[in-house]
Amino acid sequence: MPLVNSQKKSDRLKDVLDAVSAKLTTSGLAHLNAAVSGNSGIDPDQAARNWVRDNGFNHPIGQQR
C-alpha cells in the first residue's frame, strides 16, 4: 500500500497507483529484484523503465495500448 501525503492525493494519483498495484505482483517484484542483483544485474533505472514499458505504463493511464 503506497503512502501519499494527504495534500498531494488526487483521484488521478489514486488511479495511477491502483493501476500499478494491480500489475506489480510479489512475483514481479522478485523478478525485478533478481534482474538488478549481483554483478551481472542490469541498472535499476533500466529495469524500472523496462517494467513500465512492458506493462503499458509508458502511455497515460486510460490510454494504455
ABEGO torsion letter per residue (X at the ends): XBBBBAAABBAAAAAAAAAAAAABBAAAAAAAAAAABEAABBBAAAAAAAAAAAAGAABBBGABX
